[in-house]
Amino acid sequence: MKARVHIMLKDGVLDPQGEAVRHALGTLGFEGVTGVRQGKVIELDLAGEDRSAAETQVKAMCEKLLSNTVIEKYSIEFI
């Protein structure tokens, strides 16, 4: 089983990397981009077939290590 975790900064948290990308896009001639938020994607290969147990395990991974829940939010999808 494979899980994909999407991690983004929470709304209202300053995103300097996103702002740098927005600025660079404008410099390259891509007008009209008014905001960029940058995040990360983590793919996990998981043993077993119990989706409920896997979801519980991946949530625990996000809470303990993969995401800084003070400033980041995450979503999980199974692929």
Secondary structure, DSSP 8 states (H G I E B T S, - for coil): -EEEEEEEE-TTS--HHHHHHHHHHHHTT-TT------EEEEEEE-SSS-HHHHHHHHHHHIIIII--TTTEEEEEEE-
